[in-house]
């Protein structure tokens, strides 16, 4: 579903197309490429290569072309959904949670669940700033939380607060960096 792709891109990169040489500025994260933050490394997996293979395209195309990057991510997300039993209905975004969690590439199951929670929360809340528009999507967060607790052994949602700066937003993305 397009809404899931929007949510994933927002959580991963805030819709910024990461180009070769831009990613992992802080030295702690492996390079991520494109709007969808596809990677090729031993820790987060080989989503860039897998997505390129699904499109029958060279990985460099997905690194440099935003449209190809998104198409590759869509094909990869679909391949994860196709492997699920039963296959999730595209009209039921919550049913795609295992595919969204797997797409993150995060090896720890509880952090996969936390990352997926961030995607669904972004969709539920919507966003409209800095030229980014995500229309709110009706998401059953109780269903999402239940599935995360059941399938990803995640703790309750992390809900930090900031007494000195109330509008502060915690970003659960594994791509957090100073820029």
Secondary structure, 3 states (H helix, E strand, C coil): CHHHHHHHHHHHHCCCCECCCCCCCCCCCCCCEECCCECCECCCECHHHHHHHHHCCCHHHHHHCHHHHHHHHHHHHHHHHHCCCCCCCCCCHHHHHHHHHHHCCCCCHHHHHHHHHHHHHHHHHCEEECCEEECCCCCCHHHHHHHHHHHHCCCCCCCCCCCCCCCCCCCCCCCCCCC
